[in-house]
């Protein structure tokens, strides 16, 4: 029986077997009062973003008295293997950011049949996961595109840099960014090809394409350097994964153009926040990885306790994105340091 199904029918089963002396079977969702739930929080890679999320998951574990394992895999094969390892060892709940939900559907559904499975950061809507915790990545991408237009009021050529383009979150984020830059009417169903050159109707803004690096930092920096070489008249670079903007900044600085070529970012790397303060970064669209971690563990713990009311009808807990620029970067950075203990 699927773990989520067992949560829904468990009270009825208790009534049927009352007085029979039966013990809960392996795989049942309920836990004896003295058993500490074992929960796992799985990222889609290794990055500062996930270190912040780890802080949130760990804090939730301490607050709620549950055993939390944080897993940061290296690629899709490694992520799949680590899910299988957790299932083999016995785990009461998994919160995962799938690297490629469509090509991982089998392992996701296997996990959903053996434990409680939720997604965070990047969804897997076609899987049997219980719910998703995160943001609307398309809307966040639109916010990023609007930052580009703010930084380039007269228009210009723009290159988009991203780790992977096949993750659910990356697809929405990238398309939203493109639509925002070009001033299109919002439509999250669009899917512009990675290498296609796109121009706004007024001809002011040109998106040269999208370069991916598959979480390879050396490749990410090379993408930025190659862009500078191939497009000496580039006006801005947009980094859509945490590490992309700092790598672009390094390449631009090495070329002696930091401050001249605009950088628009995603997430809250220290180099990006300092760049906003210094005026070399226009702004960044931030998620709340700390809350992703904290809320994932909180929700899993409630589901282990059979509290199905924690799942909203939409099966989506929205932790909205927001824009950080010079007007609010100091307050944001102080709050981030307080939450994570970073100095």
C-alpha positions in Angstrom: 0.0 0.0 0.0 1.3 3.4 -0.8 2.5 5.4 2.2 0.3 8.3 1.5 -2.7 6.0 1.2 -1.9 4.4 4.5 -2.0 7.8 6.1 -5.6 8.4 4.9 -6.9 4.9 5.9 -4.9 4.2 9.0 -7.6 5.3 11.5 -10.1 2.9 9.9 -7.6 0.0 10.0 -7.0 0.7 13.7 -10.7 0.3 14.3 -10.9 -3.0 12.4 -8.0 -4.6 14.2 -8.6 -3.3 17.7 -8.3 -5.9 20.4 -6.5 -8.4 18.0 -3.1 -7.7 19.4 -1.7 -6.8 15.9 1.5 -4.7 15.7 2.0 -2.0 13.0 3.5 -3.4 9.9 6.6 -2.2 8.2 5.8 0.7 5.9 2.8 2.0 8.0 2.9 5.8 8.3 2.2 6.0 12.0 5.0 6.0 14.6 4.9 4.8 18.2 5.2 7.8 20.5 8.7 7.0 21.5 10.0 6.5 18.0 11.8 9.5 16.5 10.8 10.1 12.8 13.6 9.8 10.3 13.3 12.5 7.6 15.5 13.4 4.6 15.9 16.7 2.8 17.5 16.2 -0.7 18.9 19.0 -2.8 19.5 19.0 -6.6 23.2 19.7 -6.2 25.9 21.4 -4.1 25.7 25.2 -3.7 25.6 27.9 -1.1 21.9 28.0 -1.7 21.6 24.5 -0.3 23.8 25.2 2.6 21.3 27.8 3.7 18.4 25.3 3.1 20.3 22.8 5.2 20.4 25.3 8.1 16.6 25.6 7.9 16.1 21.8 7.8 18.5 21.2 10.7 16.8 23.9 12.8 13.4 22.3 12.1 14.8 19.0 13.2 15.9 20.5 16.5 12.7 22.4 17.1 10.5 19.4 16.3 12.7 16.6 17.8 13.0 14.6 14.6 16.1 13.0 12.9 17.0 14.9 9.8 19.4 13.8 7.1 20.5 16.4 4.5 21.7 14.9 1.2 23.4 17.0 -1.5 23.9 14.8 -4.6 26.3 15.2 -7.5 24.1 14.8 -10.6 20.9 12.9 -11.4 22.4 9.4 -11.2 23.8 10.2 -7.7 20.5 11.7 -6.6 18.6 8.6 -7.7 21.1 6.3 -6.0 20.8 8.2 -2.7 17.0 8.0 -2.8 17.3 4.3 -3.2 19.8 4.1 -0.3 17.4 6.0 2.0 14.5 3.7 1.1 16.7 0.6 1.7 17.8 1.9 5.1 14.2 2.9 6.1 13.1 6.5 6.0 9.8 8.0 7.1 9.7 10.9 4.7 11.6 12.5 1.9 11.6 16.1 0.6 13.4 16.3 -2.7 14.2 18.8 -5.4 14.3 16.6 -8.5 17.0 17.2 -11.0 14.9 15.9 -14.0 11.4 15.0 -12.8 10.3 13.4 -16.1 13.3 11.1 -16.4 13.2 10.3 -12.6 9.5 9.4 -12.5 10.1 5.8 -11.7 12.3 6.4 -8.6 10.0 9.3 -7.5 6.9 7.0 -7.7 8.8 4.2 -6.0 9.7 6.5 -3.1 6.1 7.7 -3.0 4.9 4.1 -2.6 7.3 3.3 0.2 7.4 6.5 2.2 6.0 10.1 2.3 7.3 12.1 -0.6 7.1 15.8 -1.1 9.0 18.1 -3.5 10.6 21.5 -2.8 12.3 24.1 -5.0 11.6 22.2 -8.2 8.4 20.2 -8.6 7.5 16.9 -10.1 3.8 17.4 -10.9 3.4 14.2 -12.8 4.7 12.0 -10.0 2.8 10.7 -7.0 4.4 13.2 -4.6 2.0 14.6 -1.9 2.7 18.3 -2.5 5.2 20.9 -3.5 6.9 23.6 -1.3 8.5 26.5 -3.2 7.6 29.4 -5.4 6.2 30.0 -8.9 9.4 29.9 -10.9 7.8 31.5 -14.0 6.7 34.6 -12.0 10.1 34.8 -10.3 11.7 34.7 -13.8 9.4 37.6 -14.9 10.7 39.5 -11.9 14.3 38.8 -13.1 13.5 39.9 -16.6 12.1 43.2 -15.2 15.4 43.7 -13.4 17.2 43.4 -16.7 15.0 46.1 -18.2 15.6 48.3 -15.2 19.4 47.9 -15.6 19.2 48.5 -19.3 16.6 51.2 -19.9 17.9 51.8 -23.4 18.0 48.1 -24.2 20.9 45.9 -25.3 22.1 42.4 -25.8 21.7 39.9 -23.0 23.0 36.3 -22.4 21.3 34.0 -19.9 23.5 31.6 -17.9 22.0 28.6 -16.1 23.1 25.2 -14.7 20.5 23.0 -16.3 17.5 23.8 -18.4 15.6 20.5 -17.9 14.7 20.9 -14.3 11.1 22.0 -13.7 12.2 25.1 -11.8 14.8 26.0 -14.4 12.2 25.8 -17.3 9.8 28.2 -15.6 12.5 30.6 -14.4 14.3 30.8 -17.7 11.1 31.3 -19.7 9.8 33.9 -17.3 13.1 35.8 -17.5 13.0 35.8 -21.3 9.4 37.0 -21.4 10.2 39.7 -18.9 13.2 41.0 -20.9 11.2 41.0 -24.1 8.2 42.7 -22.6 5.9 39.9 -23.7 2.4 39.1 -22.3 3.0 36.4 -19.6 2.5 32.9 -20.8 4.2 30.1 -18.8 3.4 27.5 -21.5 6.1 29.0 -23.9 9.3 27.2 -24.3 11.8 29.1 -26.5 14.8 27.1 -27.8 18.0 27.5 -25.9 20.1 28.8 -28.8 17.5 31.0 -30.5 18.2 34.7 -30.7 15.1 36.6 -29.6 14.3 40.2 -30.1 11.7 42.4 -28.4 9.0 43.9 -30.7 10.6 47.4 -30.3 14.0 46.0 -31.2 15.6 47.3 -28.1 16.3 44.0 -26.2 18.0 41.0 -27.7 18.4 37.7 -25.9 21.3 36.0 -27.5 20.6 32.6 -26.0 20.9 30.4 -22.9 24.1 28.7 -22.0 24.1 25.7 -19.6 26.9 24.2 -17.6 25.4 21.1 -15.8 26.6 22.4 -12.4 30.2 22.4 -13.7 31.7 25.6 -12.3 34.6 25.6 -14.7 32.1 25.3 -17.6 30.0 28.0 -16.1 32.9 30.4 -16.0 34.0 29.5 -19.5 30.5 30.2 -20.7 30.7 33.8 -19.4 34.2 34.2 -20.8 33.2 32.9 -24.2 30.2 35.3 -24.2 32.6 38.2 -23.7 34.8 37.1 -26.5 32.0 36.3 -29.0 29.9 39.3 -28.1 32.1 42.3 -27.2 29.0 44.5 -27.3 27.1 42.4 -24.7 25.2 44.7 -22.3 24.2 42.3 -19.6 24.5 38.7 -18.3 21.8 37.0 -16.3 22.7 34.2 -13.9 19.7 32.0 -13.0 21.4 29.6 -10.6 23.2 30.6 -7.4 26.7 30.2 -8.7 26.2 31.6 -12.2 26.3 35.4 -11.3 29.5 35.2 -9.2 31.2 33.3 -12.0 30.0 35.9 -14.5 31.3 38.7 -12.3 34.7 37.1 -12.2 34.9 36.8 -15.9 33.6 40.4 -16.4 36.1 41.7 -13.8 39.0 39.9 -15.5 38.0 41.6 -18.8 38.0 45.0 -17.0 34.3 45.6 -17.6 32.8 45.1 -14.2 30.3 47.9 -13.7 30.0 48.4 -17.5 28.4 45.1 -18.3 25.3 44.7 -16.1 24.9 41.6 -14.0 21.4 40.5 -12.9 21.3 37.6 -10.5 19.2 34.9 -8.9 19.6 33.9 -5.2 21.7 35.3 -2.5 25.4 34.5 -2.9 27.6 36.8 -0.8 29.4 38.1 -3.9 26.1 39.1 -5.4 24.9 40.9 -2.3 28.2 42.8 -2.1 27.9 43.6 -5.8 24.5 45.1 -5.3 26.0 47.3 -2.5 28.9 48.3 -4.8 26.7 48.9 -7.8 28.1 46.2 -10.0 25.0 44.0 -9.8 21.6 45.5 -10.7 19.7 43.3 -8.3 18.8 39.7 -7.5 15.6 37.7 -7.2 15.8 35.6 -4.1 13.9 32.6 -2.9 13.9 31.6 0.7 16.0 28.4 0.9 16.0 28.5 4.7 12.2 28.3 4.7 12.3 25.6 2.0 14.4 23.5 4.5 12.4 24.4 7.6 8.9 24.0 6.0 9.8 20.7 4.3 10.7 19.1 7.6 7.7 20.6 9.4 5.3 19.3 6.7 6.9 15.8 6.6 6.7 15.6 10.4 3.0 16.5 10.4 2.3 13.9 7.7 4.1 11.3 9.7 1.7 12.1 12.5 -1.2 11.7 10.0 -2.1 15.4 10.0 -3.3 15.5 6.4 -4.7 19.0 7.0 -1.2 20.3 6.5 -1.7 19.7 2.7 -3.6 22.6 1.1 -6.1 21.9 -1.6 -3.7 23.2 -4.2 -1.0 20.8 -3.0 1.3 23.9 -3.1 2.8 25.9 -0.3 3.9 29.2 -1.8 7.1 30.8 -0.4 7.2 33.8 -2.8 10.3 35.2 -4.4 11.3 38.9 -3.9 13.6 41.4 -5.5 16.7 42.6 -3.6 18.4 45.8 -4.8 20.2 48.7 -3.2 17.1 49.8 -1.3 16.8 46.6 0.8 20.1 44.7 0.5 21.5 45.7 3.9 18.4 44.6 5.8 18.2 41.4 3.8 21.8 40.5 4.3 21.6 41.1 8.1 18.6 38.8 8.4 20.3 36.1 6.3 23.4 36.2 8.5 21.3 35.9 11.6 19.4 32.9 10.3 22.5 31.0 9.1 25.1 32.2 11.6 27.3 33.6 8.7 29.5 36.6 9.5 
